[in-house]
Amino acid sequence: MISLEAERRRLTTAMTVAEALRSPHWIDAFRSVPREVFVPRFSMRTGTESRVYREGDDGYASAVYTDTSLITRWDTAGTATSSSSEPSLMARMLEAFSPAVGPVLEIGTGTGYNAALLCHHFGADQVVSMDVDPELTAKAREKLAGLGHKPTVVTGDGTAGYAERAPYGGLLATCGVERIPASWLAQIRPGGTIVVNIGIGVAQLTVDNNHHASGGFLPDTASFMRARPTPEHIAERAPKYAGLVLHGSGQSRTFSVPAPSDTTELLLHELIHTESLEIAMRQPEVLSMSLVDDTGTAIHGLVHPRTGSWARITLNGDDSIQVVHEGALDLWADRLSLLKGWIEAGRPSPDAYRLTVESSGEHTLRRDRPEETTWKLGKPAE
């Protein structure tokens, strides 16, 4: 039987070879901190199948050290609310997180595994970890203590930060946000670092003397569970609106347009499952989905829950695209325009962009190639 320690060494070596891990202190942290302590039970997806593993199950050791996210908690609607993130992504974010001084603030305690890695490097007295869910923080606190770590673990809304231990040398968020909260900027020392998933990218920002933040993005796309304001919060998710997309009518209008590309199916896939950072950041509230109706026809949908706007998009046999839409926003036209701009720019990856966040909360996204383009994104929603 393969031991957990052997699997831990194997995964750490693989991440080092892939250069997700580079620094000796983070390599040592991943070799030393046992992930299994924090995920005694989890669900892992392989292809289209999902399996639940428990400590002691056959295959548990290999599964727990698979380089993938392990789901550990769901809300009442069935949406995952906590997980142990993909280790290689954790490693890349930790490598990007390099504050010269502490303390450091983690937003999104989750299982506590990432907090343990932070404790291993910075020392538990320099780590503050925050999560909105009291059950998660209680369990993480217990598991961390079992490994000899006693960081400050706080229950509360992470988007507000934790002023009691500020100023921080850096902030690492293991949850996603649509915009950087102004409270985070106010709690970071000048020269401090913020590493956070925003849109479908991971931003690495430096805070200046005026509590503005600016910086770039890591190369790869990423999508974390969104920060929740309360433990009871039910996240908006696309399947909730499947019936509306499949059967909605009313005042909608239907029209066919010539396919804007010879590779129509690829375009529709990119339209719905975008890998464009600029689209994700400029349309942060738009949900997307792909479904199959009773006749076996592929249906694509876009929904903006706040305004009730939606669009149903199907590919006709003559390679034209049929669109049914309704609401204050023309989601099809808006998304198509954004997608065309991204394609014409050469489908740039997240590291082609830079983000500036003013202390007031105003966000500006800039793409430097093929020519400089700037978008004002506004402030976080109140």
C-alpha positions as CSV (number, residue, x, y, z in Angstrom):
1,M,0.0,0.0,0.0
2,I,1.3,3.4,-0.9
3,S,1.8,5.6,2.1
4,L,0.5,9.1,2.5
5,E,4.0,10.4,3.1
6,A,5.2,8.9,-0.2
7,E,2.2,10.4,-2.0
8,R,3.0,13.8,-0.4
9,R,6.6,13.6,-1.6
10,R,5.5,12.5,-5.1
11,L,3.1,15.4,-5.5
12,T,5.6,17.9,-4.2
13,T,8.3,16.6,-6.6
14,A,5.9,16.8,-9.5
15,M,5.0,20.4,-8.6
16,T,8.6,21.3,-8.3
17,V,9.5,19.8,-11.7
18,A,6.5,21.7,-13.2
19,E,7.9,24.9,-11.6
20,A,4.7,25.5,-9.7
21,L,7.0,25.3,-6.7
22,R,10.4,27.1,-6.8
23,S,11.3,28.4,-3.4
24,P,12.9,26.1,-0.9
25,H,10.7,27.3,1.9
26,W,7.5,26.5,0.0
27,I,8.8,23.2,-1.2
28,D,9.6,22.3,2.4
29,A,6.1,23.4,3.5
30,F,4.3,21.1,0.9
31,R,6.6,18.2,1.9
32,S,5.9,18.7,5.6
33,V,2.2,19.7,5.9
34,P,-0.2,16.7,5.7
35,R,-3.1,17.6,3.5
36,E,-5.0,14.5,4.7
37,V,-5.4,16.0,8.2
38,F,-7.7,18.7,6.7
39,V,-9.7,16.5,4.3
40,P,-10.6,13.3,6.0
41,R,-13.7,13.2,3.7
42,F,-14.1,14.8,0.3
43,S,-15.6,14.5,-3.1
44,M,-13.4,14.4,-6.2
45,R,-14.4,14.6,-9.8
46,T,-12.8,12.4,-12.4
47,G,-14.1,13.1,-15.9
48,T,-17.9,13.2,-15.6
49,E,-17.9,11.1,-12.4
50,S,-17.7,12.2,-8.8
51,R,-16.6,10.0,-6.0
52,V,-16.6,10.4,-2.2
53,Y,-13.4,9.4,-0.4
54,R,-13.1,8.8,3.3
55,E,-9.9,8.3,5.4
56,G,-9.0,4.6,5.2
57,D,-10.8,4.0,1.9
58,D,-8.9,2.2,-0.9
59,G,-7.3,4.8,-3.1
60,Y,-7.6,7.5,-0.4
61,A,-3.8,8.2,-0.2
62,S,-3.5,8.7,-4.0
63,A,-6.7,10.7,-4.2
64,V,-5.8,13.1,-1.4
65,Y,-2.5,13.9,-3.2
66,T,-4.1,14.3,-6.6
67,D,-3.4,17.7,-8.1
68,T,-7.1,18.8,-8.1
69,S,-9.6,20.5,-5.9
70,L,-11.3,18.3,-3.2
71,I,-14.9,19.4,-2.4
72,T,-15.6,19.3,1.3
73,R,-18.8,21.3,1.9
74,W,-22.0,22.4,0.0
75,D,-24.8,24.9,0.7
76,T,-28.4,23.9,0.8
77,A,-28.8,24.5,-3.0
78,G,-26.0,22.0,-3.7
79,T,-23.4,24.6,-4.6
80,A,-19.9,23.8,-3.3
81,T,-18.9,26.3,-0.6
82,S,-15.6,24.9,0.7
83,S,-12.8,22.9,-0.8
84,S,-9.1,22.1,-0.6
85,S,-7.9,23.9,-3.7
86,E,-5.7,22.4,-6.5
87,P,-2.3,22.1,-4.9
88,S,-0.4,23.4,-7.9
89,L,-2.6,26.5,-8.0
90,M,-2.0,27.0,-4.3
91,A,1.7,26.7,-4.9
92,R,1.7,29.3,-7.6
93,M,-0.3,31.7,-5.5
94,L,2.0,31.1,-2.5
95,E,5.1,31.7,-4.7
96,A,3.5,35.0,-5.8
97,F,2.9,35.9,-2.1
98,S,6.1,37.4,-0.8
99,P,5.5,39.9,1.9
100,A,8.8,41.0,3.6
101,V,7.1,41.4,7.0
102,G,4.1,40.1,8.8
103,P,1.5,39.6,10.0
104,V,-0.2,38.1,6.9
105,L,-4.0,37.9,6.4
106,E,-5.6,34.9,4.7
107,I,-9.2,35.4,3.5
108,G,-11.0,32.0,3.2
109,T,-9.8,29.6,5.9
110,G,-11.8,26.7,4.4
111,T,-10.3,23.4,5.5
112,G,-7.2,25.1,7.1
113,Y,-4.7,23.4,4.8
114,N,-3.4,26.7,3.2
115,A,-3.3,28.3,6.6
116,A,-1.0,25.5,7.8
117,L,1.3,26.1,4.8
118,L,1.4,29.8,5.8
119,C,2.1,28.9,9.4
120,H,4.9,26.6,8.4
121,H,6.7,29.4,6.6
122,F,5.7,32.6,8.5
123,G,5.1,31.2,12.0
124,A,1.6,30.8,13.4
125,D,1.9,34.0,15.4
126,Q,2.2,35.9,12.1
127,V,-0.8,34.4,10.5
128,V,-4.4,35.6,10.7
129,S,-7.0,33.5,8.8
130,M,-10.6,34.5,8.3
131,D,-13.8,32.7,7.1
132,V,-17.5,33.5,7.3
133,D,-18.5,30.0,8.4
134,P,-18.1,29.3,12.1
135,E,-18.1,25.6,11.6
136,L,-15.3,25.8,9.2
137,T,-13.2,28.1,11.4
138,A,-13.8,25.9,14.5
139,K,-12.7,22.7,12.6
140,A,-9.7,24.4,11.0
141,R,-8.6,25.8,14.4
142,E,-8.8,22.3,15.9
143,K,-6.9,20.7,13.0
144,L,-4.2,23.4,13.0
145,A,-3.7,23.1,16.8
146,G,-3.3,19.3,16.3
147,L,-0.3,20.1,14.1
148,G,1.1,22.5,16.7
149,H,-0.1,25.7,14.9
150,K,-2.2,28.3,16.7
151,P,-2.7,31.2,14.3
152,T,-5.5,33.8,14.8
153,V,-8.5,32.2,13.2
154,V,-11.4,34.7,12.9
155,T,-15.1,34.1,12.0
156,G,-16.5,37.0,9.9
157,D,-17.0,38.6,6.5
158,G,-13.6,38.4,4.9
159,T,-14.4,41.2,2.5
160,A,-14.2,43.6,5.5
161,G,-10.8,42.3,6.4
162,Y,-9.7,42.2,10.1
163,A,-8.6,45.6,11.3
164,E,-7.6,44.4,14.8
165,R,-4.2,43.0,13.5
166,A,-3.6,45.5,10.7
167,P,-1.4,46.7,9.1
168,Y,-0.5,43.5,7.3
169,G,2.5,42.8,5.2
170,G,0.3,40.9,2.7
171,L,-3.2,39.4,2.0
172,L,-3.8,36.1,0.3
173,A,-7.4,35.3,-0.6
174,T,-8.3,31.6,-1.2
175,C,-11.8,32.7,-2.4
176,G,-12.8,34.7,-5.5
177,V,-14.1,38.3,-5.6
178,E,-15.6,40.4,-8.4
179,R,-13.8,43.5,-7.1
180,I,-11.1,44.1,-4.5
181,P,-12.6,45.5,-1.3
182,A,-11.3,49.0,-0.4
183,S,-11.0,47.7,3.2
184,W,-8.3,45.3,2.1
185,L,-6.2,48.2,0.7
186,A,-6.6,50.2,3.9
187,Q,-5.2,47.3,6.0
188,I,-2.1,46.5,4.0
189,R,1.3,48.3,4.6
190,P,2.8,50.3,1.8
191,G,4.8,47.8,-0.2
192,G,2.6,44.9,0.9
193,T,1.2,42.3,-1.5
194,I,-2.3,41.2,-2.3
195,V,-2.8,37.9,-4.2
196,V,-6.4,37.1,-5.1
197,N,-8.6,35.4,-7.7
198,I,-10.6,38.1,-9.5
199,G,-12.5,37.3,-12.7
200,I,-10.8,34.2,-14.0
201,G,-7.3,35.4,-13.2
202,V,-5.0,35.5,-10.1
203,A,-3.9,39.1,-9.5
204,Q,-0.6,39.9,-7.8
205,L,-0.9,43.5,-6.6
206,T,1.4,45.8,-4.6
207,V,0.0,48.5,-2.3
208,D,1.6,51.9,-2.4
209,N,1.8,54.8,0.1
210,N,-1.6,56.1,-0.9
211,H,-3.2,52.7,-0.4
212,H,-3.7,52.2,-4.1
213,A,-2.8,48.8,-5.5
214,S,-1.5,47.8,-8.9
215,G,0.1,44.8,-10.6
216,G,-0.4,42.0,-13.1
217,F,-1.8,38.5,-13.3
218,L,-0.4,35.0,-13.2
219,P,-0.4,33.4,-16.6
220,D,-3.1,30.7,-16.0
221,T,-6.8,31.1,-15.6
222,A,-8.4,30.2,-12.2
223,S,-11.8,30.2,-10.6
224,F,-12.3,29.9,-6.8
225,M,-15.5,29.8,-4.9
226,R,-16.8,33.3,-4.4
227,A,-16.6,35.0,-1.0
228,R,-19.8,34.8,0.9
229,P,-21.2,37.7,3.1
230,T,-22.9,35.2,5.5
231,P,-22.8,31.4,6.1
232,E,-26.4,31.1,4.9
233,H,-25.8,33.0,1.6
234,I,-26.9,30.9,-1.4
235,A,-24.7,31.8,-4.4
236,E,-26.3,32.6,-7.8
237,R,-25.5,29.7,-10.1
238,A,-26.5,29.0,-13.7
239,P,-28.5,25.8,-13.2
240,K,-31.1,27.8,-11.2
241,Y,-32.0,29.5,-14.5
242,A,-32.0,26.5,-16.8
243,G,-35.8,26.4,-17.1
244,L,-35.9,30.1,-18.0
245,V,-33.2,29.6,-20.7
246,L,-34.9,26.5,-22.1
247,H,-38.5,27.7,-22.1
248,G,-38.6,31.4,-21.6
249,S,-40.7,33.5,-24.0
250,G,-42.9,36.5,-23.3
251,Q,-41.6,39.7,-25.0
252,S,-38.5,38.1,-26.4
253,R,-37.7,38.4,-30.1
254,T,-36.1,35.7,-32.2
255,F,-33.7,36.3,-35.1
256,S,-31.1,34.5,-37.0
257,V,-27.7,36.0,-37.8
258,P,-25.0,34.6,-40.1
259,A,-22.3,32.7,-38.1
260,P,-19.6,35.3,-37.4
261,S,-16.8,32.7,-37.8
262,D,-16.1,29.6,-39.9
263,T,-15.6,27.7,-36.6
264,T,-19.1,28.5,-35.2
265,E,-19.1,25.7,-32.6
266,L,-15.7,26.9,-31.2
267,L,-17.0,30.5,-31.1
268,L,-20.1,29.4,-29.2
269,H,-18.0,27.5,-26.7
270,E,-15.8,30.5,-26.2
271,L,-18.8,32.7,-25.9
272,I,-20.3,30.7,-23.0
273,H,-17.2,29.1,-21.4
274,T,-14.9,32.1,-21.8
275,E,-11.2,32.1,-21.0
276,S,-11.0,35.8,-21.5
277,L,-10.1,37.7,-18.4
278,E,-11.5,41.0,-19.8
279,I,-14.9,39.4,-20.4
280,A,-15.0,37.9,-16.9
281,M,-14.1,41.2,-15.3
282,R,-16.3,43.3,-17.5
283,Q,-19.4,41.0,-17.1
284,P,-18.8,39.7,-13.6
285,E,-22.5,39.1,-12.9
286,V,-23.4,37.2,-16.1
287,L,-24.0,33.5,-15.6
288,S,-23.5,31.1,-18.5
289,M,-24.5,27.6,-19.2
290,S,-24.7,24.9,-21.9
291,L,-27.7,22.5,-21.9
292,V,-29.3,19.8,-24.1
293,D,-33.1,20.0,-24.6
294,D,-35.6,17.1,-25.0
295,T,-34.8,16.8,-28.7
296,G,-31.0,16.5,-28.1
297,T,-30.3,20.1,-29.4
298,A,-27.5,21.9,-27.7
299,I,-28.7,25.1,-26.0
300,H,-26.4,27.9,-24.7
301,G,-27.6,30.5,-22.2
302,L,-26.6,33.8,-20.7
303,V,-28.4,35.2,-17.6
304,H,-28.0,38.4,-15.6
305,P,-30.0,37.7,-12.4
306,R,-30.1,41.2,-11.1
307,T,-31.9,42.6,-14.2
308,G,-33.7,39.4,-15.2
309,S,-32.1,39.6,-18.6
310,W,-31.4,36.3,-20.4
311,A,-30.4,35.0,-23.9
312,R,-30.9,31.5,-25.5
313,I,-28.5,30.7,-28.2
314,T,-28.7,27.7,-30.6
315,L,-26.8,26.7,-33.7
316,N,-29.1,26.0,-36.7
317,G,-28.5,23.3,-39.3
318,D,-27.5,26.0,-41.9
319,D,-24.8,27.2,-39.5
320,S,-26.7,30.4,-38.6
321,I,-27.1,31.2,-34.9
322,Q,-30.6,31.7,-33.5
323,V,-30.9,34.0,-30.5
324,V,-33.9,34.5,-28.2
325,H,-33.4,37.2,-25.6
326,E,-35.3,39.3,-23.1
327,G,-34.6,42.0,-20.6
328,A,-32.9,45.3,-20.2
329,L,-29.5,44.0,-21.3
330,D,-28.8,42.4,-24.7
331,L,-26.5,39.8,-23.3
332,W,-25.9,38.1,-26.7
333,A,-24.8,41.3,-28.4
334,D,-22.7,42.5,-25.5
335,R,-20.9,39.2,-25.1
336,L,-20.4,38.8,-28.8
337,S,-18.8,42.2,-29.0
338,L,-16.5,41.5,-26.1
339,L,-15.5,38.1,-27.5
340,K,-14.7,39.6,-31.0
341,G,-12.4,42.1,-29.4
342,W,-10.6,39.4,-27.4
343,I,-10.2,37.2,-30.4
344,E,-8.9,40.1,-32.6
345,A,-6.4,40.8,-29.9
346,G,-5.0,37.3,-30.2
347,R,-6.9,35.6,-27.3
348,P,-4.4,37.1,-24.7
349,S,-3.9,35.1,-21.5
350,P,-4.4,36.8,-18.0
351,D,-0.7,37.8,-17.8
352,A,-1.3,40.3,-20.7
353,Y,-3.3,42.5,-18.3
354,R,-2.6,44.8,-15.4
355,L,-5.1,46.0,-12.8
356,T,-5.1,49.2,-10.8
357,V,-7.3,49.7,-7.7
358,E,-7.6,53.1,-6.1
359,S,-8.2,53.5,-2.4
360,S,-11.7,54.6,-3.2
361,G,-12.4,51.2,-4.8
362,E,-12.3,52.3,-8.4
363,H,-10.9,49.5,-10.7
364,T,-9.1,50.0,-14.0
365,L,-8.0,47.0,-16.2
366,R,-5.4,47.6,-18.9
367,R,-4.2,45.3,-21.7
368,D,-0.9,46.3,-23.2
369,R,-0.9,44.2,-26.4
370,P,-1.5,44.3,-29.3
371,E,-2.1,48.0,-28.4
372,E,-2.8,49.6,-25.1
373,T,-6.5,49.3,-24.1
374,T,-8.0,50.5,-20.8
375,W,-11.4,49.7,-19.2
376,K,-12.9,51.5,-16.2
377,L,-14.6,48.8,-14.1
378,G,-16.0,50.8,-11.3
379,K,-16.2,50.0,-7.5
380,P,-17.3,46.9,-5.6
381,A,-21.0,46.6,-5.2
382,E,-22.4,47.9,-1.9
